[in-house]
Amino acid sequence: MIAGVVLAAGSGTRMGTPKAGLILDGQRLIDRAVRALADGGCASVYAVMRDDHTATDAISVINHDADSGMRSSLVLGVAVASDADAIVVHLVDLPGIGETAVRAVIEAWTPGRIAVGRIGGRRVHPIVMAPELWLQAADVAEPDEGARRFLAAHPELIDEIEVAGSPRDLDTPADLAAYEKELKGKP
């Protein structure tokens, strides 16, 4: 069984508001990320959120210590999904990473390994690994980090999977406006 976890508890300091509730192309970012995980093959999806948000079509997990950083959300997400064979972690501010990317990374994952999406030579989410590896990643992460440090220390475990989508993350209002403009420019 593969579980999906969306990390969506950030305060959105640079954005000026928490990103989970932002609307892009008529849909909240949290709902886009949840849908990508569910449609991409996750049997269950958990959304780690601030206490003033909820997710549609996912199990909301409230991070009461969200301001302490991403690591706290990662730990909560892994804890609630720990009975899965593998956990797919996705970030709420990557709307260009959809179900196709999730499915490709899940299909490429093998036990004992780490499957990481890649677009144009750049590593991106989603990332798939077993719960025990996610716990090891959280153990070495700084407060506002996820798996970056762990991945750097264990390149021998990583399988990079070329995926479709856009690696653009939405950190500022200008990022959001540029992405919206890209969406409208597409047929």
Biotite code that builds the C-alpha atoms (Angstrom):
import biotite.structure as struc

atoms = struc.array([
    struc.Atom([0.000, 0.000, 0.000], chain_id="A", res_id=1, res_name="MET", atom_name="CA", element="C"),
    struc.Atom([1.256, 3.450, -0.944], chain_id="A", res_id=2, res_name="ILE", atom_name="CA", element="C"),
    struc.Atom([0.149, 6.469, 1.102], chain_id="A", res_id=3, res_name="ALA", atom_name="CA", element="C"),
    struc.Atom([0.421, 10.093, 0.075], chain_id="A", res_id=4, res_name="GLY", atom_name="CA", element="C"),
    struc.Atom([1.285, 13.009, 2.341], chain_id="A", res_id=5, res_name="VAL", atom_name="CA", element="C"),
    struc.Atom([0.904, 16.650, 1.333], chain_id="A", res_id=6, res_name="VAL", atom_name="CA", element="C"),
    struc.Atom([2.936, 19.076, 3.412], chain_id="A", res_id=7, res_name="LEU", atom_name="CA", element="C"),
    struc.Atom([0.700, 22.149, 3.587], chain_id="A", res_id=8, res_name="ALA", atom_name="CA", element="C"),
    struc.Atom([1.100, 23.692, 7.046], chain_id="A", res_id=9, res_name="ALA", atom_name="CA", element="C"),
    struc.Atom([3.442, 26.545, 6.166], chain_id="A", res_id=10, res_name="GLY", atom_name="CA", element="C"),
    struc.Atom([2.532, 30.095, 7.067], chain_id="A", res_id=11, res_name="SER", atom_name="CA", element="C"),
    struc.Atom([3.336, 31.408, 3.577], chain_id="A", res_id=12, res_name="GLY", atom_name="CA", element="C"),
    struc.Atom([5.407, 34.282, 4.933], chain_id="A", res_id=13, res_name="THR", atom_name="CA", element="C"),
    struc.Atom([6.752, 35.349, 1.523], chain_id="A", res_id=14, res_name="ARG", atom_name="CA", element="C"),
    struc.Atom([3.345, 34.780, -0.083], chain_id="A", res_id=15, res_name="MET", atom_name="CA", element="C"),
    struc.Atom([1.593, 36.852, 2.565], chain_id="A", res_id=16, res_name="GLY", atom_name="CA", element="C"),
    struc.Atom([-0.869, 34.052, 3.372], chain_id="A", res_id=17, res_name="THR", atom_name="CA", element="C"),
    struc.Atom([-0.789, 30.281, 3.881], chain_id="A", res_id=18, res_name="PRO", atom_name="CA", element="C"),
    struc.Atom([-0.473, 28.642, 0.454], chain_id="A", res_id=19, res_name="LYS", atom_name="CA", element="C"),
    struc.Atom([-2.869, 25.753, 1.068], chain_id="A", res_id=20, res_name="ALA", atom_name="CA", element="C"),
    struc.Atom([-5.908, 28.002, 0.603], chain_id="A", res_id=21, res_name="GLY", atom_name="CA", element="C"),
    struc.Atom([-4.691, 29.854, -2.472], chain_id="A", res_id=22, res_name="LEU", atom_name="CA", element="C"),
    struc.Atom([-6.900, 29.483, -5.526], chain_id="A", res_id=23, res_name="ILE", atom_name="CA", element="C"),
    struc.Atom([-5.274, 28.609, -8.834], chain_id="A", res_id=24, res_name="LEU", atom_name="CA", element="C"),
    struc.Atom([-7.370, 27.987, -11.916], chain_id="A", res_id=25, res_name="ASP", atom_name="CA", element="C"),
    struc.Atom([-10.495, 27.710, -9.745], chain_id="A", res_id=26, res_name="GLY", atom_name="CA", element="C"),
    struc.Atom([-9.086, 25.211, -7.246], chain_id="A", res_id=27, res_name="GLN", atom_name="CA", element="C"),
    struc.Atom([-7.295, 25.519, -3.912], chain_id="A", res_id=28, res_name="ARG", atom_name="CA", element="C"),
    struc.Atom([-3.651, 24.446, -3.979], chain_id="A", res_id=29, res_name="LEU", atom_name="CA", element="C"),
    struc.Atom([-4.278, 21.866, -1.255], chain_id="A", res_id=30, res_name="ILE", atom_name="CA", element="C"),
    struc.Atom([-7.049, 20.226, -3.272], chain_id="A", res_id=31, res_name="ASP", atom_name="CA", element="C"),
    struc.Atom([-4.843, 20.131, -6.398], chain_id="A", res_id=32, res_name="ARG", atom_name="CA", element="C"),
    struc.Atom([-2.043, 18.393, -4.462], chain_id="A", res_id=33, res_name="ALA", atom_name="CA", element="C"),
    struc.Atom([-4.424, 15.905, -2.817], chain_id="A", res_id=34, res_name="VAL", atom_name="CA", element="C"),
    struc.Atom([-5.981, 15.081, -6.180], chain_id="A", res_id=35, res_name="ARG", atom_name="CA", element="C"),
    struc.Atom([-2.531, 14.544, -7.752], chain_id="A", res_id=36, res_name="ALA", atom_name="CA", element="C"),
    struc.Atom([-1.664, 12.002, -5.048], chain_id="A", res_id=37, res_name="LEU", atom_name="CA", element="C"),
    struc.Atom([-5.023, 10.209, -5.142], chain_id="A", res_id=38, res_name="ALA", atom_name="CA", element="C"),
    struc.Atom([-5.253, 10.095, -8.936], chain_id="A", res_id=39, res_name="ASP", atom_name="CA", element="C"),
    struc.Atom([-1.578, 9.155, -9.143], chain_id="A", res_id=40, res_name="GLY", atom_name="CA", element="C"),
    struc.Atom([-2.096, 5.935, -7.200], chain_id="A", res_id=41, res_name="GLY", atom_name="CA", element="C"),
    struc.Atom([-2.003, 6.623, -3.463], chain_id="A", res_id=42, res_name="CYS", atom_name="CA", element="C"),
    struc.Atom([-4.427, 4.401, -1.545], chain_id="A", res_id=43, res_name="ALA", atom_name="CA", element="C"),
    struc.Atom([-4.806, 6.999, 1.196], chain_id="A", res_id=44, res_name="SER", atom_name="CA", element="C"),
    struc.Atom([-3.895, 10.682, 1.288], chain_id="A", res_id=45, res_name="VAL", atom_name="CA", element="C"),
    struc.Atom([-3.075, 12.778, 4.340], chain_id="A", res_id=46, res_name="TYR", atom_name="CA", element="C"),
    struc.Atom([-2.815, 16.562, 4.304], chain_id="A", res_id=47, res_name="ALA", atom_name="CA", element="C"),
    struc.Atom([-0.713, 18.103, 7.058], chain_id="A", res_id=48, res_name="VAL", atom_name="CA", element="C"),
    struc.Atom([-2.347, 21.485, 7.600], chain_id="A", res_id=49, res_name="MET", atom_name="CA", element="C"),
    struc.Atom([-2.471, 24.492, 9.882], chain_id="A", res_id=50, res_name="ARG", atom_name="CA", element="C"),
    struc.Atom([-5.349, 24.465, 12.350], chain_id="A", res_id=51, res_name="ASP", atom_name="CA", element="C"),
    struc.Atom([-7.364, 26.956, 10.269], chain_id="A", res_id=52, res_name="ASP", atom_name="CA", element="C"),
    struc.Atom([-7.511, 24.836, 7.087], chain_id="A", res_id=53, res_name="HIS", atom_name="CA", element="C"),
    struc.Atom([-8.954, 21.500, 6.017], chain_id="A", res_id=54, res_name="THR", atom_name="CA", element="C"),
    struc.Atom([-8.478, 19.396, 2.921], chain_id="A", res_id=55, res_name="ALA", atom_name="CA", element="C"),
    struc.Atom([-11.139, 17.944, 0.659], chain_id="A", res_id=56, res_name="THR", atom_name="CA", element="C"),
    struc.Atom([-10.831, 14.228, -0.144], chain_id="A", res_id=57, res_name="ASP", atom_name="CA", element="C"),
    struc.Atom([-7.954, 13.690, 2.290], chain_id="A", res_id=58, res_name="ALA", atom_name="CA", element="C"),
    struc.Atom([-7.475, 13.023, 5.958], chain_id="A", res_id=59, res_name="ILE", atom_name="CA", element="C"),
    struc.Atom([-6.519, 16.354, 7.506], chain_id="A", res_id=60, res_name="SER", atom_name="CA", element="C"),
    struc.Atom([-3.719, 16.185, 10.056], chain_id="A", res_id=61, res_name="VAL", atom_name="CA", element="C"),
    struc.Atom([-3.381, 19.377, 12.069], chain_id="A", res_id=62, res_name="ILE", atom_name="CA", element="C"),
    struc.Atom([0.131, 20.568, 12.849], chain_id="A", res_id=63, res_name="ASN", atom_name="CA", element="C"),
    struc.Atom([-0.304, 22.624, 16.018], chain_id="A", res_id=64, res_name="HIS", atom_name="CA", element="C"),
    struc.Atom([3.414, 23.468, 15.857], chain_id="A", res_id=65, res_name="ASP", atom_name="CA", element="C"),
    struc.Atom([3.435, 24.483, 12.200], chain_id="A", res_id=66, res_name="ALA", atom_name="CA", element="C"),
    struc.Atom([5.511, 27.591, 12.779], chain_id="A", res_id=67, res_name="ASP", atom_name="CA", element="C"),
    struc.Atom([8.429, 25.443, 13.904], chain_id="A", res_id=68, res_name="SER", atom_name="CA", element="C"),
    struc.Atom([9.062, 24.453, 10.269], chain_id="A", res_id=69, res_name="GLY", atom_name="CA", element="C"),
    struc.Atom([8.594, 21.771, 7.624], chain_id="A", res_id=70, res_name="MET", atom_name="CA", element="C"),
    struc.Atom([10.285, 19.044, 9.654], chain_id="A", res_id=71, res_name="ARG", atom_name="CA", element="C"),
    struc.Atom([7.408, 19.015, 12.159], chain_id="A", res_id=72, res_name="SER", atom_name="CA", element="C"),
    struc.Atom([4.914, 18.469, 9.324], chain_id="A", res_id=73, res_name="SER", atom_name="CA", element="C"),
    struc.Atom([7.030, 15.705, 7.840], chain_id="A", res_id=74, res_name="LEU", atom_name="CA", element="C"),
    struc.Atom([7.181, 13.903, 11.193], chain_id="A", res_id=75, res_name="VAL", atom_name="CA", element="C"),
    struc.Atom([3.379, 14.128, 11.597], chain_id="A", res_id=76, res_name="LEU", atom_name="CA", element="C"),
    struc.Atom([2.720, 12.959, 8.048], chain_id="A", res_id=77, res_name="GLY", atom_name="CA", element="C"),
    struc.Atom([5.034, 9.980, 8.364], chain_id="A", res_id=78, res_name="VAL", atom_name="CA", element="C"),
    struc.Atom([3.522, 9.051, 11.730], chain_id="A", res_id=79, res_name="ALA", atom_name="CA", element="C"),
    struc.Atom([-0.044, 8.890, 10.394], chain_id="A", res_id=80, res_name="VAL", atom_name="CA", element="C"),
    struc.Atom([0.996, 6.978, 7.264], chain_id="A", res_id=81, res_name="ALA", atom_name="CA", element="C"),
    struc.Atom([3.506, 4.664, 8.952], chain_id="A", res_id=82, res_name="SER", atom_name="CA", element="C"),
    struc.Atom([1.545, 1.483, 8.201], chain_id="A", res_id=83, res_name="ASP", atom_name="CA", element="C"),
    struc.Atom([2.050, 1.987, 4.443], chain_id="A", res_id=84, res_name="ALA", atom_name="CA", element="C"),
    struc.Atom([4.716, 0.158, 2.464], chain_id="A", res_id=85, res_name="ASP", atom_name="CA", element="C"),
    struc.Atom([5.857, 3.505, 1.078], chain_id="A", res_id=86, res_name="ALA", atom_name="CA", element="C"),
    struc.Atom([4.960, 7.159, 1.490], chain_id="A", res_id=87, res_name="ILE", atom_name="CA", element="C"),
    struc.Atom([4.815, 9.690, -1.332], chain_id="A", res_id=88, res_name="VAL", atom_name="CA", element="C"),
    struc.Atom([5.549, 13.188, -0.034], chain_id="A", res_id=89, res_name="VAL", atom_name="CA", element="C"),
    struc.Atom([4.372, 16.139, -2.097], chain_id="A", res_id=90, res_name="HIS", atom_name="CA", element="C"),
    struc.Atom([4.442, 19.874, -1.397], chain_id="A", res_id=91, res_name="LEU", atom_name="CA", element="C"),
    struc.Atom([1.369, 22.075, -1.630], chain_id="A", res_id=92, res_name="VAL", atom_name="CA", element="C"),
    struc.Atom([3.156, 24.832, -3.547], chain_id="A", res_id=93, res_name="ASP", atom_name="CA", element="C"),
    struc.Atom([4.042, 22.706, -6.606], chain_id="A", res_id=94, res_name="LEU", atom_name="CA", element="C"),
    struc.Atom([0.843, 22.853, -8.681], chain_id="A", res_id=95, res_name="PRO", atom_name="CA", element="C"),
    struc.Atom([2.662, 21.838, -11.859], chain_id="A", res_id=96, res_name="GLY", atom_name="CA", element="C"),
    struc.Atom([3.425, 18.397, -10.453], chain_id="A", res_id=97, res_name="ILE", atom_name="CA", element="C"),
    struc.Atom([0.331, 16.323, -11.107], chain_id="A", res_id=98, res_name="GLY", atom_name="CA", element="C"),
    struc.Atom([-0.936, 12.777, -11.138], chain_id="A", res_id=99, res_name="GLU", atom_name="CA", element="C"),
    struc.Atom([1.264, 11.715, -14.068], chain_id="A", res_id=100, res_name="THR", atom_name="CA", element="C"),
    struc.Atom([4.416, 12.574, -12.129], chain_id="A", res_id=101, res_name="ALA", atom_name="CA", element="C"),
    struc.Atom([3.104, 10.898, -8.986], chain_id="A", res_id=102, res_name="VAL", atom_name="CA", element="C"),
    struc.Atom([2.214, 7.725, -10.883], chain_id="A", res_id=103, res_name="ARG", atom_name="CA", element="C"),
    struc.Atom([5.628, 7.583, -12.592], chain_id="A", res_id=104, res_name="ALA", atom_name="CA", element="C"),
    struc.Atom([7.514, 7.867, -9.316], chain_id="A", res_id=105, res_name="VAL", atom_name="CA", element="C"),
    struc.Atom([5.287, 5.325, -7.544], chain_id="A", res_id=106, res_name="ILE", atom_name="CA", element="C"),
    struc.Atom([5.690, 2.831, -10.393], chain_id="A", res_id=107, res_name="GLU", atom_name="CA", element="C"),
    struc.Atom([9.481, 3.259, -10.317], chain_id="A", res_id=108, res_name="ALA", atom_name="CA", element="C"),
    struc.Atom([9.815, 2.825, -6.546], chain_id="A", res_id=109, res_name="TRP", atom_name="CA", element="C"),
    struc.Atom([11.214, -0.433, -5.183], chain_id="A", res_id=110, res_name="THR", atom_name="CA", element="C"),
    struc.Atom([11.534, -1.405, -1.502], chain_id="A", res_id=111, res_name="PRO", atom_name="CA", element="C"),
    struc.Atom([14.764, -0.244, 0.092], chain_id="A", res_id=112, res_name="GLY", atom_name="CA", element="C"),
    struc.Atom([15.174, 2.498, -2.513], chain_id="A", res_id=113, res_name="ARG", atom_name="CA", element="C"),
    struc.Atom([14.166, 6.138, -2.856], chain_id="A", res_id=114, res_name="ILE", atom_name="CA", element="C"),
    struc.Atom([12.343, 7.300, -5.992], chain_id="A", res_id=115, res_name="ALA", atom_name="CA", element="C"),
    struc.Atom([12.670, 11.017, -6.701], chain_id="A", res_id=116, res_name="VAL", atom_name="CA", element="C"),
    struc.Atom([11.051, 12.953, -9.504], chain_id="A", res_id=117, res_name="GLY", atom_name="CA", element="C"),
    struc.Atom([13.259, 14.880, -11.920], chain_id="A", res_id=118, res_name="ARG", atom_name="CA", element="C"),
    struc.Atom([12.393, 17.518, -14.494], chain_id="A", res_id=119, res_name="ILE", atom_name="CA", element="C"),
    struc.Atom([15.097, 18.768, -16.829], chain_id="A", res_id=120, res_name="GLY", atom_name="CA", element="C"),
    struc.Atom([17.923, 17.473, -14.641], chain_id="A", res_id=121, res_name="GLY", atom_name="CA", element="C"),
    struc.Atom([16.485, 19.028, -11.478], chain_id="A", res_id=122, res_name="ARG", atom_name="CA", element="C"),
    struc.Atom([15.165, 16.909, -8.608], chain_id="A", res_id=123, res_name="ARG", atom_name="CA", element="C"),
    struc.Atom([11.558, 17.667, -7.714], chain_id="A", res_id=124, res_name="VAL", atom_name="CA", element="C"),
    struc.Atom([8.765, 16.193, -5.673], chain_id="A", res_id=125, res_name="HIS", atom_name="CA", element="C"),
    struc.Atom([7.174, 13.755, -5.386], chain_id="A", res_id=126, res_name="PRO", atom_name="CA", element="C"),
    struc.Atom([9.567, 11.614, -3.387], chain_id="A", res_id=127, res_name="ILE", atom_name="CA", element="C"),
    struc.Atom([8.737, 8.013, -2.497], chain_id="A", res_id=128, res_name="VAL", atom_name="CA", element="C"),
    struc.Atom([10.398, 5.949, 0.204], chain_id="A", res_id=129, res_name="MET", atom_name="CA", element="C"),
    struc.Atom([9.515, 3.566, 3.006], chain_id="A", res_id=130, res_name="ALA", atom_name="CA", element="C"),
    struc.Atom([8.343, 5.051, 6.317], chain_id="A", res_id=131, res_name="PRO", atom_name="CA", element="C"),
    struc.Atom([11.535, 4.012, 8.110], chain_id="A", res_id=132, res_name="GLU", atom_name="CA", element="C"),
    struc.Atom([13.635, 5.962, 5.593], chain_id="A", res_id=133, res_name="LEU", atom_name="CA", element="C"),
    struc.Atom([11.368, 8.987, 5.985], chain_id="A", res_id=134, res_name="TRP", atom_name="CA", element="C"),
    struc.Atom([11.929, 8.794, 9.745], chain_id="A", res_id=135, res_name="LEU", atom_name="CA", element="C"),
    struc.Atom([15.688, 8.712, 9.195], chain_id="A", res_id=136, res_name="GLN", atom_name="CA", element="C"),
    struc.Atom([15.355, 11.742, 6.922], chain_id="A", res_id=137, res_name="ALA", atom_name="CA", element="C"),
    struc.Atom([13.393, 13.617, 9.584], chain_id="A", res_id=138, res_name="ALA", atom_name="CA", element="C"),
    struc.Atom([15.996, 12.733, 12.215], chain_id="A", res_id=139, res_name="ASP", atom_name="CA", element="C"),
    struc.Atom([18.754, 14.573, 10.336], chain_id="A", res_id=140, res_name="VAL", atom_name="CA", element="C"),
    struc.Atom([16.635, 17.461, 8.995], chain_id="A", res_id=141, res_name="ALA", atom_name="CA", element="C"),
    struc.Atom([16.914, 21.003, 10.282], chain_id="A", res_id=142, res_name="GLU", atom_name="CA", element="C"),
    struc.Atom([13.615, 22.545, 11.464], chain_id="A", res_id=143, res_name="PRO", atom_name="CA", element="C"),
    struc.Atom([12.651, 23.965, 8.068], chain_id="A", res_id=144, res_name="ASP", atom_name="CA", element="C"),
    struc.Atom([13.877, 21.055, 5.960], chain_id="A", res_id=145, res_name="GLU", atom_name="CA", element="C"),
    struc.Atom([12.473, 17.825, 4.663], chain_id="A", res_id=146, res_name="GLY", atom_name="CA", element="C"),
    struc.Atom([14.574, 15.043, 3.165], chain_id="A", res_id=147, res_name="ALA", atom_name="CA", element="C"),
    struc.Atom([17.282, 17.138, 1.455], chain_id="A", res_id=148, res_name="ARG", atom_name="CA", element="C"),
    struc.Atom([20.059, 16.373, 3.950], chain_id="A", res_id=149, res_name="ARG", atom_name="CA", element="C"),
    struc.Atom([19.224, 12.654, 4.024], chain_id="A", res_id=150, res_name="PHE", atom_name="CA", element="C"),
    struc.Atom([19.150, 12.427, 0.235], chain_id="A", res_id=151, res_name="LEU", atom_name="CA", element="C"),
    struc.Atom([22.535, 14.142, 0.003], chain_id="A", res_id=152, res_name="ALA", atom_name="CA", element="C"),
    struc.Atom([24.003, 11.620, 2.460], chain_id="A", res_id=153, res_name="ALA", atom_name="CA", element="C"),
    struc.Atom([22.559, 8.567, 0.640], chain_id="A", res_id=154, res_name="HIS", atom_name="CA", element="C"),
    struc.Atom([22.925, 9.019, -3.134], chain_id="A", res_id=155, res_name="PRO", atom_name="CA", element="C"),
    struc.Atom([23.383, 5.250, -3.504], chain_id="A", res_id=156, res_name="GLU", atom_name="CA", element="C"),
    struc.Atom([19.714, 4.730, -2.587], chain_id="A", res_id=157, res_name="LEU", atom_name="CA", element="C"),
    struc.Atom([18.239, 7.228, -5.039], chain_id="A", res_id=158, res_name="ILE", atom_name="CA", element="C"),
    struc.Atom([16.572, 6.471, -8.342], chain_id="A", res_id=159, res_name="ASP", atom_name="CA", element="C"),
    struc.Atom([15.766, 9.664, -10.257], chain_id="A", res_id=160, res_name="GLU", atom_name="CA", element="C"),
    struc.Atom([12.664, 9.371, -12.406], chain_id="A", res_id=161, res_name="ILE", atom_name="CA", element="C"),
    struc.Atom([12.065, 11.806, -15.256], chain_id="A", res_id=162, res_name="GLU", atom_name="CA", element="C"),
    struc.Atom([8.524, 13.136, -14.818], chain_id="A", res_id=163, res_name="VAL", atom_name="CA", element="C"),
    struc.Atom([6.231, 15.478, -16.702], chain_id="A", res_id=164, res_name="ALA", atom_name="CA", element="C"),
    struc.Atom([5.175, 18.802, -15.266], chain_id="A", res_id=165, res_name="GLY", atom_name="CA", element="C"),
    struc.Atom([6.489, 22.125, -14.117], chain_id="A", res_id=166, res_name="SER", atom_name="CA", element="C"),
    struc.Atom([9.025, 22.371, -11.269], chain_id="A", res_id=167, res_name="PRO", atom_name="CA", element="C"),
    struc.Atom([7.958, 25.953, -10.500], chain_id="A", res_id=168, res_name="ARG", atom_name="CA", element="C"),
    struc.Atom([7.143, 26.442, -6.837], chain_id="A", res_id=169, res_name="ASP", atom_name="CA", element="C"),
    struc.Atom([4.916, 29.264, -5.703], chain_id="A", res_id=170, res_name="LEU", atom_name="CA", element="C"),
    struc.Atom([6.631, 31.235, -2.962], chain_id="A", res_id=171, res_name="ASP", atom_name="CA", element="C"),
    struc.Atom([5.590, 34.831, -3.676], chain_id="A", res_id=172, res_name="THR", atom_name="CA", element="C"),
    struc.Atom([2.611, 36.663, -5.184], chain_id="A", res_id=173, res_name="PRO", atom_name="CA", element="C"),
    struc.Atom([4.779, 37.276, -8.275], chain_id="A", res_id=174, res_name="ALA", atom_name="CA", element="C"),
    struc.Atom([5.357, 33.502, -8.626], chain_id="A", res_id=175, res_name="ASP", atom_name="CA", element="C"),
    struc.Atom([1.602, 32.908, -8.438], chain_id="A", res_id=176, res_name="LEU", atom_name="CA", element="C"),
    struc.Atom([0.850, 35.643, -10.996], chain_id="A", res_id=177, res_name="ALA", atom_name="CA", element="C"),
    struc.Atom([3.469, 34.275, -13.413], chain_id="A", res_id=178, res_name="ALA", atom_name="CA", element="C"),
    struc.Atom([2.118, 30.734, -13.092], chain_id="A", res_id=179, res_name="TYR", atom_name="CA", element="C"),
    struc.Atom([-1.460, 31.923, -13.642], chain_id="A", res_id=180, res_name="GLU", atom_name="CA", element="C"),
    struc.Atom([-0.281, 33.748, -16.754], chain_id="A", res_id=181, res_name="LYS", atom_name="CA", element="C"),
    struc.Atom([1.387, 30.547, -18.030], chain_id="A", res_id=182, res_name="GLU", atom_name="CA", element="C"),
    struc.Atom([-1.826, 28.586, -17.463], chain_id="A", res_id=183, res_name="LEU", atom_name="CA", element="C"),
    struc.Atom([-3.904, 31.109, -19.408], chain_id="A", res_id=184, res_name="LYS", atom_name="CA", element="C"),
    struc.Atom([-1.411, 31.080, -22.266], chain_id="A", res_id=185, res_name="GLY", atom_name="CA", element="C"),
    struc.Atom([-1.867, 27.365, -22.790], chain_id="A", res_id=186, res_name="LYS", atom_name="CA", element="C"),
    struc.Atom([-4.527, 26.141, -25.231], chain_id="A", res_id=187, res_name="PRO", atom_name="CA", element="C"),
])
